[in-house]
Amino acid sequence: MSGNERYGTRIPNEREQRVIQLVAQGLKNSEVAEQIGTTEHVVKNYLRVIYDKLGLWNRVELALWYESRRMQPSMMMQ
């Protein structure tokens, strides 16, 4: 199984992609909330949905998922 086969196949929407980008940059939930103009509770909900969509368990896996696709823009949507 390749690294890409490990992840879920559902595609994050634009807002979720922004949350992914900010988390991958190392921002805390409260900082992500400030950046996107919402509450920390909403960010936590976004993360739960993102983890479910991508078949991930935590923000470390999310950051690794993001980095593996960052250099390949067409892969971000896959």
CYANA upper distance limits for C-alpha pairs under 8 A (distance plus 0.5 A):
  1 MET  CA      5 GLU  CA      6.60
  1 MET  CA      6 ARG  CA      7.64
  2 SER  CA      6 ARG  CA      7.46
  3 GLY  CA      7 TYR  CA      8.17
  6 ARG  CA     55 GLY  CA      8.32
  7 TYR  CA     54 LEU  CA      5.92
  7 TYR  CA     55 GLY  CA      5.74
  7 TYR  CA     56 LEU  CA      7.55
  8 GLY  CA     52 ASP  CA      8.33
  8 GLY  CA     53 LYS  CA      6.42
  8 GLY  CA     54 LEU  CA      4.63
  8 GLY  CA     55 GLY  CA      5.12
  8 GLY  CA     56 LEU  CA      8.37
  9 THR  CA     53 LYS  CA      7.54
  9 THR  CA     54 LEU  CA      6.89
  9 THR  CA     78 GLN  CA      7.42
 10 ARG  CA     53 LYS  CA      5.62
 10 ARG  CA     54 LEU  CA      6.84
 10 ARG  CA     78 GLN  CA      8.25
 11 ILE  CA     53 LYS  CA      7.44
 11 ILE  CA     54 LEU  CA      8.18
 11 ILE  CA     77 MET  CA      6.42
 11 ILE  CA     78 GLN  CA      6.75
 12 PRO  CA     16 GLU  CA      5.99
 12 PRO  CA     17 GLN  CA      6.39
 12 PRO  CA     50 ILE  CA      7.19
 12 PRO  CA     53 LYS  CA      7.62
 12 PRO  CA     77 MET  CA      7.77
 13 ASN  CA     17 GLN  CA      6.60
 14 GLU  CA     18 ARG  CA      6.85
 15 ARG  CA     19 VAL  CA      6.92
 16 GLU  CA     20 ILE  CA      6.64
 16 GLU  CA     46 TYR  CA      7.06
 16 GLU  CA     47 LEU  CA      8.48
 16 GLU  CA     50 ILE  CA      7.26
 17 GLN  CA     21 GLN  CA      6.65
 18 ARG  CA     22 LEU  CA      6.78
 19 VAL  CA     23 VAL  CA      6.59
 19 VAL  CA     32 VAL  CA      7.24
 19 VAL  CA     36 ILE  CA      8.48
 19 VAL  CA     43 VAL  CA      8.09
 19 VAL  CA     46 TYR  CA      8.10
 19 VAL  CA     47 LEU  CA      8.29
 20 ILE  CA     24 ALA  CA      6.50
 20 ILE  CA     62 LEU  CA      7.54
 20 ILE  CA     63 ALA  CA      7.90
 20 ILE  CA     66 TYR  CA      7.55
 21 GLN  CA     25 GLN  CA      6.84
 21 GLN  CA     66 TYR  CA      7.66
 22 LEU  CA     26 GLY  CA      7.22
 22 LEU  CA     27 LEU  CA      6.34
 22 LEU  CA     32 VAL  CA      6.68
 23 VAL  CA     27 LEU  CA      5.67
 23 VAL  CA     28 LYS  CA      7.45
 23 VAL  CA     29 ASN  CA      8.22
 23 VAL  CA     32 VAL  CA      7.63
 23 VAL  CA     59 ARG  CA      7.48
 23 VAL  CA     62 LEU  CA      8.39
 23 VAL  CA     63 ALA  CA      7.34
 24 ALA  CA     59 ARG  CA      8.14
 24 ALA  CA     62 LEU  CA      7.49
 24 ALA  CA     63 ALA  CA      4.83
 24 ALA  CA     64 LEU  CA      8.29
 24 ALA  CA     66 TYR  CA      7.20
 24 ALA  CA     67 GLU  CA      8.18
 25 GLN  CA     63 ALA  CA      8.35
 27 LEU  CA     31 GLU  CA      6.20
 27 LEU  CA     32 VAL  CA      6.55
 28 LYS  CA     32 VAL  CA      6.69
 29 ASN  CA     33 ALA  CA      6.62
 29 ASN  CA     40 GLU  CA      6.17
 29 ASN  CA     43 VAL  CA      6.74
 29 ASN  CA     44 LYS  CA      7.56
 30 SER  CA     34 GLU  CA      6.82
 30 SER  CA     39 THR  CA      7.80
 30 SER  CA     40 GLU  CA      5.56
 31 GLU  CA     35 GLN  CA      6.74
 32 VAL  CA     36 ILE  CA      6.79
 32 VAL  CA     40 GLU  CA      8.15
 32 VAL  CA     43 VAL  CA      7.60
 33 ALA  CA     37 GLY  CA      6.24
 33 ALA  CA     38 THR  CA      5.40
 33 ALA  CA     39 THR  CA      5.66
 33 ALA  CA     40 GLU  CA      5.77
 33 ALA  CA     42 VAL  CA      8.17
 33 ALA  CA     43 VAL  CA      6.54
 34 GLU  CA     38 THR  CA      6.85
 34 GLU  CA     39 THR  CA      7.85
 38 THR  CA     42 VAL  CA      7.12
 38 THR  CA     43 VAL  CA      7.98
 39 THR  CA     43 VAL  CA      7.03
 40 GLU  CA     44 LYS  CA      6.79
 41 HIS  CA     45 ASN  CA      6.91
 42 VAL  CA     46 TYR  CA      6.71
 43 VAL  CA     47 LEU  CA      6.68
 44 LYS  CA     48 ARG  CA      6.82
 45 ASN  CA     49 VAL  CA      6.86
 46 TYR  CA     50 ILE  CA      6.56
 47 LEU  CA     51 TYR  CA      6.46
 48 ARG  CA     52 ASP  CA      6.70
 49 VAL  CA     53 LYS  CA      6.60
 50 ILE  CA     54 LEU  CA      6.57
 50 ILE  CA     56 LEU  CA      8.45
 51 TYR  CA     55 GLY  CA      6.12
 51 TYR  CA     56 LEU  CA      5.09
 51 TYR  CA     57 TRP  CA      6.50
 51 TYR  CA     58 ASN  CA      7.55
 51 TYR  CA     62 LEU  CA      8.00
 52 ASP  CA     56 LEU  CA      7.01
 56 LEU  CA     61 GLU  CA      6.67
 56 LEU  CA     62 LEU  CA      7.15
 57 TRP  CA     61 GLU  CA      7.21
 57 TRP  CA     62 LEU  CA      8.49
 58 ASN  CA     62 LEU  CA      6.83
 59 ARG  CA     63 ALA  CA      6.50
 60 VAL  CA     64 LEU  CA      6.78
 61 GLU  CA     65 TRP  CA      6.56
 62 LEU  CA     66 TYR  CA      6.64
 63 ALA  CA     67 GLU  CA      6.61
 64 LEU  CA     68 SER  CA      6.59
 65 TRP  CA     69 ARG  CA      7.10
 66 TYR  CA     70 ARG  CA      6.35
 66 TYR  CA     76 MET  CA      8.09
 67 GLU  CA     71 MET  CA      7.85
 68 SER  CA     72 GLN  CA      8.49
 69 ARG  CA     73 PRO  CA      7.22
 69 ARG  CA     75 MET  CA      5.94
 69 ARG  CA     76 MET  CA      5.97
 70 ARG  CA     75 MET  CA      8.34
 70 ARG  CA     76 MET  CA      7.38
 72 GLN  CA     76 MET  CA      7.57
 73 PRO  CA     77 MET  CA      8.33
 74 SER  CA     78 GLN  CA      7.81
